[in-house]
Amino acid sequence: MQRGIIHFLRGIYLKIRTQDLLLFSVLLIWKSGLRRKKVIVVRRMVAIGDIICTLPLCEHLRKENPDKLIVFMTGHSVHRLVKMSTSCDLVYGACGGDFTVPVGFLGLVEKVYHPSTSDELGLNGAKKHLIDDLAASCGVTLEIRQPWLYPSKKDLSSAQTRYGLHKRDGRDELLICINTGPTWPVRNWSDEKWQQLVDKIHHHYKAEVVEIGYHTPESKPLHGVRSLIGIGSVTDMVSMISLCDLVVTIDSGPIHIAGAVGTPVIGLFGAVNPAFRLPPEGNALGLTSDIPCLYCHHESPVGHWRSGCPYDIRCMEELSVEQVTRAVQGMIDSTSPSYFAA
């Protein structure tokens, strides 16, 4: 029985891999033939934030190699994310997570880059921004560092219709997005604090608060928010965030999405230094508590586990609702009309 299951799964794996190989080959031959160019492949399969932070590397490679075709290889579920940038000539969304091609593939591929973070490479303790860290793993130093995403009018219209959203100039209340996670426990902020923040936002402003992220069995539903938990696709998420007046989020992908579409963003940090994660440009603010063991993610070896830390995650426990509320007020008052006050 067990041998039969293994054989069945192996058959599915080989089928997916063959499908990827055939489709990628056809696309590569077609695009390369049209442009009459050799190919440089950039491969980053997972993590929305890391994929966005790889885009400046693609921009650099395109500028330095105008006679080459820049191809971004990523996971099928997130390939539309890369298509919303203008950093690459071709984006391929692989169904198989381990799909890649070697240098010399079809006589077309001249280089294959696998941008990785310092901790993925076993070096630990990155001392630079994620954008620079990914580029450095490929031997590149960047001059232009801010990635950008451009959701189409169709994408925006679809998100507005599907989720009942309105353009900024067509509503009489703020649209604030909160991303509660979850992610690694060392990055999470408690449900109780999120609820208190939502209550304070409604007290001070005329606002609709929408929540994105994922629920776990331990999650407590928040009141006073419209749940967009498990939002349909990465395209919907980018479009929705681009329509918002403000995003408040733990350290995860929506920070990078907000920066890439120009939406003001407040990030809640502890183990990770916000200077190494916040968008290089735009209206972005990183909040932390004030404890001695901050930024342990950048130590060598890393000073925490994804499942916890030696100090009971004090960095996030001591990040107060009052501090985050003041930051929200400051950001709204500096970017949005005063008539949104409650």
C-alpha positions as CSV (number, residue, x, y, z in Angstrom):
1,M,0.0,0.0,0.0
2,Q,2.7,2.5,1.0
3,R,4.8,1.6,-2.0
4,G,1.7,2.2,-4.2
5,I,1.2,5.6,-2.7
6,I,4.8,6.5,-3.2
7,H,4.6,5.4,-6.8
8,F,1.5,7.4,-7.4
9,L,3.0,10.6,-5.9
10,R,6.2,10.1,-7.9
11,G,4.0,9.8,-11.1
12,I,2.3,13.1,-10.3
13,Y,5.7,14.8,-9.6
14,L,7.1,13.6,-12.9
15,K,4.0,14.8,-14.7
16,I,4.2,18.3,-13.2
17,R,7.9,18.5,-13.9
18,T,7.4,17.4,-17.5
19,Q,4.6,19.9,-18.0
20,D,6.8,22.7,-16.6
21,L,9.7,21.7,-18.8
22,L,7.7,21.6,-22.0
23,L,5.8,24.8,-21.4
24,F,8.9,26.7,-20.3
25,S,10.8,25.4,-23.3
26,V,8.1,26.6,-25.7
27,L,7.9,30.1,-24.1
28,L,11.6,30.5,-24.0
29,I,12.1,29.5,-27.7
30,W,9.3,31.8,-28.7
31,K,10.3,34.9,-26.7
32,S,14.0,34.4,-27.4
33,G,13.4,33.9,-31.1
34,L,11.2,37.0,-31.3
35,R,13.8,39.2,-29.6
36,R,16.8,37.3,-31.0
37,K,18.4,37.4,-27.5
38,K,20.1,35.0,-25.2
39,V,18.6,34.5,-21.8
40,I,19.3,35.3,-18.1
41,V,17.1,33.5,-15.6
42,V,16.3,34.9,-12.1
43,R,14.7,32.2,-10.0
44,R,12.9,33.0,-6.7
45,M,10.0,30.6,-6.0
46,V,8.5,31.6,-2.7
47,A,7.8,34.4,-0.1
48,I,5.9,37.4,-1.5
49,G,8.2,39.9,0.2
50,D,11.4,38.2,-1.1
51,I,10.0,38.1,-4.6
52,I,9.2,41.8,-4.6
53,C,12.6,42.6,-3.1
54,T,14.2,40.6,-6.0
55,L,12.7,42.9,-8.6
56,P,15.5,45.6,-8.3
57,L,18.0,42.9,-9.1
58,C,16.1,42.2,-12.3
59,E,16.1,45.9,-13.1
60,H,19.8,46.0,-12.6
61,L,20.4,42.9,-14.8
62,R,18.2,44.3,-17.5
63,K,20.1,47.6,-17.5
64,E,23.5,45.9,-17.5
65,N,22.5,43.4,-20.2
66,P,20.3,45.2,-22.8
67,D,21.1,42.4,-25.3
68,K,19.7,39.7,-23.1
69,L,16.2,38.5,-22.2
70,I,15.5,38.7,-18.5
71,V,13.3,35.8,-17.4
72,F,11.9,35.5,-13.9
73,M,11.0,32.0,-12.7
74,T,8.7,31.8,-9.7
75,G,5.8,29.8,-8.3
76,H,2.6,29.6,-10.3
77,S,0.5,31.1,-7.4
78,V,2.6,34.3,-7.3
79,H,3.7,34.7,-10.9
80,R,1.1,37.4,-11.5
81,L,2.8,39.5,-8.8
82,V,6.0,39.7,-10.9
83,K,3.9,40.4,-14.1
84,M,2.6,43.6,-12.3
85,S,6.2,45.0,-12.4
86,T,8.1,46.1,-15.5
87,S,11.4,44.4,-14.4
88,C,11.4,41.4,-16.6
89,D,10.8,40.4,-20.2
90,L,9.2,37.0,-19.4
91,V,7.7,35.6,-16.2
92,Y,7.2,31.9,-15.8
93,G,5.0,30.5,-13.0
94,A,6.2,26.9,-12.4
95,C,3.7,24.3,-11.0
96,G,6.6,22.4,-9.4
97,G,8.3,24.1,-6.6
98,D,11.8,22.8,-7.3
99,F,11.7,23.4,-11.1
100,T,14.7,25.1,-12.5
101,V,16.9,24.9,-15.6
102,P,20.7,24.8,-16.0
103,V,23.1,27.2,-17.7
104,G,23.2,26.2,-21.4
105,F,19.5,25.0,-21.4
106,L,18.4,24.8,-25.1
107,G,21.6,26.7,-26.0
108,L,19.8,29.9,-24.9
109,V,20.3,30.3,-21.1
110,E,23.6,32.1,-20.4
111,K,23.2,32.6,-16.6
112,V,20.9,31.4,-13.8
113,Y,20.7,33.5,-10.6
114,H,19.2,32.1,-7.4
115,P,18.8,35.1,-5.1
116,S,18.8,34.0,-1.5
117,T,18.8,35.6,2.0
118,S,21.8,35.3,4.3
119,D,20.0,32.9,6.7
120,E,19.0,30.7,3.8
121,L,22.6,30.5,2.8
122,G,23.6,29.5,6.3
123,L,25.5,32.8,6.9
124,N,23.0,34.2,9.4
125,G,22.8,37.7,10.8
126,A,22.2,39.8,7.6
127,K,23.5,43.3,8.2
128,K,21.8,44.9,5.2
129,H,18.4,45.5,3.7
130,L,16.6,42.5,2.3
131,I,16.8,44.0,-1.2
132,D,20.5,44.4,-0.9
133,D,20.9,41.0,0.7
134,L,19.2,39.2,-2.1
135,A,21.2,41.1,-4.7
136,A,24.5,40.5,-2.9
137,S,23.9,36.7,-3.0
138,C,24.2,37.1,-6.8
139,G,27.3,39.3,-6.6
140,V,25.4,42.5,-7.4
141,T,25.4,45.9,-5.7
142,L,22.3,47.9,-6.5
143,E,21.9,51.6,-7.3
144,I,18.1,51.7,-7.8
145,R,16.6,49.8,-4.9
146,Q,12.8,50.5,-4.7
147,P,10.6,47.9,-6.5
148,W,7.3,48.9,-8.0
149,L,4.1,47.1,-8.9
150,Y,1.5,48.4,-11.3
151,P,-1.9,46.7,-11.0
152,S,-4.0,47.2,-14.2
153,K,-7.2,49.1,-14.3
154,K,-8.9,45.7,-14.8
155,D,-7.3,44.3,-11.7
156,L,-8.3,47.4,-9.7
157,S,-11.9,47.3,-11.0
158,S,-12.2,43.6,-10.3
159,A,-11.0,44.1,-6.7
160,Q,-13.4,47.0,-6.2
161,T,-16.4,45.0,-7.4
162,R,-15.5,41.7,-5.7
163,Y,-14.8,43.3,-2.3
164,G,-17.0,46.3,-2.4
165,L,-14.2,48.8,-2.3
166,H,-14.1,52.4,-3.6
167,K,-11.5,54.6,-5.0
168,R,-9.9,57.1,-2.6
169,D,-11.6,60.0,-4.2
170,G,-15.0,58.3,-4.2
171,R,-15.6,57.7,-0.5
172,D,-16.3,59.7,2.7
173,E,-14.3,57.4,5.0
174,L,-10.8,56.1,5.3
175,L,-10.0,52.6,4.2
176,I,-7.4,51.1,6.5
177,C,-6.0,47.6,6.0
178,I,-4.6,45.5,8.9
179,N,-2.5,42.4,8.4
180,T,-2.7,40.4,11.5
181,G,-0.8,37.3,10.2
182,P,-0.1,34.8,11.5
183,T,3.6,34.3,10.7
184,W,6.5,33.2,12.9
185,P,5.5,33.6,16.5
186,V,8.4,36.0,17.0
187,R,6.7,38.4,14.6
188,N,3.1,38.2,15.8
189,W,1.1,40.8,17.8
190,S,-1.7,39.5,20.0
191,D,-5.4,39.4,19.0
192,E,-6.2,41.5,22.0
193,K,-3.9,44.3,21.0
194,W,-5.2,44.3,17.4
195,Q,-8.8,44.6,18.8
196,Q,-7.8,47.5,21.0
197,L,-6.2,49.2,18.0
198,V,-9.3,48.8,15.8
199,D,-11.4,50.2,18.6
200,K,-9.2,53.3,18.8
201,I,-9.2,53.8,15.1
202,H,-13.0,53.8,15.0
203,H,-13.0,56.2,18.0
204,H,-10.8,58.8,16.3
205,Y,-11.8,58.4,12.6
206,K,-14.5,57.7,10.1
207,A,-12.9,54.5,8.7
208,E,-13.6,51.1,7.3
209,V,-11.0,48.6,8.6
210,V,-10.4,45.5,6.5
211,E,-8.4,42.6,7.8
212,I,-6.2,40.4,5.7
213,G,-4.0,37.4,6.7
214,Y,-4.9,33.9,7.6
215,H,-6.9,32.5,10.5
216,T,-5.7,29.6,12.7
217,P,-7.8,27.6,15.1
218,E,-6.3,29.8,17.9
219,S,-7.3,33.1,16.1
220,K,-10.0,35.2,17.7
221,P,-12.3,37.1,15.3
222,L,-12.0,40.8,15.5
223,H,-15.0,43.1,15.8
224,G,-15.4,46.3,13.8
225,V,-13.5,45.0,10.8
226,R,-14.5,43.5,7.5
227,S,-12.7,40.2,7.1
228,L,-10.9,39.6,3.8
229,I,-9.0,36.7,5.4
230,G,-7.7,34.4,2.8
231,I,-8.2,37.0,0.0
232,G,-8.6,35.3,-3.3
233,S,-5.3,35.9,-5.1
234,V,-2.1,37.8,-4.9
235,T,-3.4,40.1,-7.6
236,D,-6.5,40.9,-5.5
237,M,-4.2,41.6,-2.5
238,V,-2.0,44.0,-4.5
239,S,-5.1,45.8,-5.9
240,M,-6.8,46.1,-2.6
241,I,-3.7,47.4,-0.8
242,S,-3.2,50.0,-3.6
243,L,-6.8,51.3,-2.9
244,C,-6.2,51.7,0.8
245,D,-5.2,54.9,2.7
246,L,-3.0,53.1,5.2
247,V,-1.7,49.6,5.9
248,V,-0.8,48.4,9.4
249,T,0.9,45.1,9.4
250,I,3.3,42.7,11.2
251,D,6.6,42.0,9.4
252,S,5.4,40.2,6.3
253,G,4.6,40.5,2.6
254,P,2.1,43.3,2.8
255,I,4.8,45.7,3.9
256,H,6.6,45.2,0.6
257,I,3.3,45.3,-1.4
258,A,2.4,48.6,0.2
259,G,5.8,50.1,-0.6
260,A,5.6,48.9,-4.2
261,V,2.2,50.5,-4.8
262,G,2.8,53.7,-2.9
263,T,0.4,53.1,0.0
264,P,1.5,54.5,3.4
265,V,2.5,51.6,5.7
266,I,3.2,51.0,9.4
267,G,5.1,47.9,10.3
268,L,5.3,46.2,13.7
269,F,8.8,44.8,14.4
270,G,10.8,43.1,17.1
271,A,13.2,40.4,16.1
272,V,13.9,42.0,12.7
273,N,15.3,45.5,12.2
274,P,12.8,47.6,10.3
275,A,15.7,49.4,8.6
276,F,16.3,46.1,6.8
277,R,12.7,45.6,5.7
278,L,10.8,48.8,5.2
279,P,10.5,50.1,1.6
280,P,13.4,52.3,0.6
281,E,11.1,55.0,-0.7
282,G,7.6,56.2,0.2
283,N,5.7,56.8,3.5
284,A,6.8,53.9,5.7
285,L,7.3,53.7,9.5
286,G,8.6,50.8,11.5
287,L,7.6,50.5,15.2
288,T,9.5,48.6,17.9
289,S,9.4,48.3,21.7
290,D,12.4,49.4,23.8
291,I,14.2,46.3,25.1
292,P,17.9,45.3,24.9
293,C,17.4,42.1,22.8
294,L,15.8,43.8,19.8
295,Y,16.9,42.7,16.3
296,C,18.1,39.3,17.3
297,H,17.4,38.0,13.8
298,H,20.5,39.8,12.7
299,E,22.8,38.2,15.2
300,S,25.2,35.4,14.3
301,P,23.9,32.8,15.0
302,V,20.3,34.1,14.9
303,G,19.1,34.8,18.4
304,H,15.6,33.3,18.2
305,W,13.7,30.3,16.8
306,R,10.8,30.7,14.5
307,S,8.7,29.0,17.2
308,G,9.7,31.3,20.0
309,C,12.7,33.0,21.7
310,P,14.7,32.7,25.0
311,Y,12.9,35.8,26.3
312,D,9.3,34.9,25.6
313,I,9.1,37.3,22.6
314,R,9.2,40.4,24.8
315,C,9.9,42.6,21.8
316,M,6.3,42.1,20.5
317,E,4.7,41.7,23.9
318,E,6.0,45.2,25.0
319,L,5.0,46.9,21.7
320,S,2.0,48.9,23.1
321,V,-1.3,49.7,21.6
322,E,-0.8,53.4,22.5
323,Q,2.4,53.5,20.6
324,V,0.9,52.0,17.5
325,T,-2.2,54.3,17.8
326,R,-0.1,57.4,18.0
327,A,1.8,56.3,14.8
328,V,-1.5,55.6,13.0
329,Q,-2.8,59.1,14.0
330,G,0.4,60.8,12.9
331,M,0.4,58.9,9.5
332,I,-3.3,59.7,8.8
333,D,-3.1,63.3,9.9
334,S,-0.1,63.8,7.6
335,T,-1.5,62.0,4.5
336,S,-5.3,62.2,4.6
337,P,-7.9,65.1,4.9
338,S,-9.0,66.1,8.4
339,Y,-12.7,65.6,7.6
340,F,-12.2,61.8,8.2
341,A,-12.1,62.6,11.9
342,A,-14.9,60.9,13.8
